[in-house]
Amino acid sequence: MTDHYNALGLSSAATLADIKKAFRQKASALHPDKNPAPDAAARFRAVQEAYDVLADTDKRQAYDDNRRRNLLDSPPETAREIWTQYFDALMAPR
């Protein structure tokens, strides 16, 4: 799974303004017309894809939900949350 926050150099707590600012900076630095590196085009596309997902509220929510399910954000915290929900459901009176 691609880490869109990492592609933009951000944490998952980034605001929309942070996302836009990081995108402009990365896109400017990685644009194939300005950057002669052989992987510049691929890195530019990754930054563009990250922005497309993170700047759209619905896409970002779906992406964040998927990250949580895949334990990318905070593995110990996410695992604790999953186990707590599981055991709460088991111990709940029926």
C-alpha positions as CSV (number, residue, x, y, z in Angstrom):
1,M,0.0,0.0,0.0
2,T,1.3,3.4,-0.9
3,D,1.8,5.8,2.0
4,H,0.4,9.1,0.6
5,Y,1.3,11.0,3.7
6,N,5.0,9.9,3.4
7,A,5.0,10.9,-0.3
8,L,4.2,14.5,0.8
9,G,6.4,14.4,3.9
10,L,3.4,14.8,6.2
11,S,1.9,13.2,9.3
12,S,-1.7,11.8,9.2
13,A,-2.7,14.8,11.3
14,A,-2.0,17.3,8.5
15,T,-4.6,19.9,7.6
16,L,-5.8,20.6,4.1
17,A,-3.6,23.7,4.1
18,D,-0.5,21.6,5.0
19,I,-1.4,19.1,2.2
20,K,-1.7,21.9,-0.4
21,K,1.6,23.5,0.8
22,A,3.5,20.3,0.7
23,F,2.1,19.4,-2.7
24,R,3.1,22.7,-4.2
25,Q,6.7,22.3,-2.8
26,K,7.1,18.7,-3.8
27,A,5.5,19.1,-7.2
28,S,7.7,22.1,-8.0
29,A,10.9,20.2,-7.0
30,L,10.0,17.0,-8.7
31,H,8.4,18.2,-11.9
32,P,10.2,16.4,-14.8
33,D,10.7,19.7,-16.6
34,K,12.7,21.0,-13.7
35,N,14.3,17.9,-12.3
36,P,16.6,15.9,-14.5
37,A,16.7,12.8,-12.2
38,P,15.6,9.6,-14.0
39,D,12.9,8.9,-11.4
40,A,11.6,12.4,-11.2
41,A,8.5,11.6,-13.3
42,A,7.5,8.6,-11.2
43,R,8.1,10.6,-8.0
44,F,6.0,13.5,-9.4
45,R,3.2,11.1,-10.2
46,A,3.3,9.7,-6.7
47,V,3.1,13.2,-5.2
48,Q,0.2,14.0,-7.5
49,E,-1.7,10.8,-6.6
50,A,-1.1,11.5,-2.9
51,Y,-2.5,15.0,-3.3
52,D,-5.5,13.8,-5.3
53,V,-6.4,11.4,-2.4
54,L,-5.6,13.6,0.6
55,A,-7.2,16.8,-0.7
56,D,-10.6,15.1,-1.3
57,T,-12.4,14.7,2.0
58,D,-14.2,11.5,1.0
59,K,-11.1,9.9,-0.5
60,R,-9.0,10.8,2.5
61,Q,-11.5,9.4,4.9
62,A,-11.6,6.1,3.0
63,Y,-7.7,6.1,2.8
64,D,-7.4,6.8,6.5
65,D,-9.9,4.0,7.4
66,N,-7.8,1.6,5.2
67,R,-4.6,2.7,6.9
68,R,-6.1,2.0,10.3
69,R,-7.2,-1.4,9.2
70,N,-3.7,-2.1,7.9
71,L,-2.1,-0.8,11.1
72,L,0.0,1.8,9.3
73,D,-0.7,4.8,11.5
74,S,0.0,3.5,14.9
75,P,0.3,-0.3,15.1
76,P,0.2,-0.6,18.9
77,E,-2.7,1.8,19.3
78,T,-4.6,0.3,16.5
79,A,-4.1,-3.2,17.7
80,R,-5.2,-2.2,21.2
81,E,-8.3,-0.6,19.8
82,I,-9.1,-3.7,17.7
83,W,-8.6,-6.1,20.7
84,T,-10.6,-3.8,23.1
85,Q,-13.6,-3.8,20.7
86,Y,-13.3,-7.6,20.2
87,F,-13.2,-8.3,24.0
88,D,-15.9,-5.8,24.8
89,A,-18.2,-7.5,22.3
90,L,-17.4,-10.9,23.8
91,M,-18.0,-9.8,27.4
92,A,-21.1,-7.8,26.7
93,P,-24.2,-9.2,28.4
94,R,-26.6,-10.9,26.0
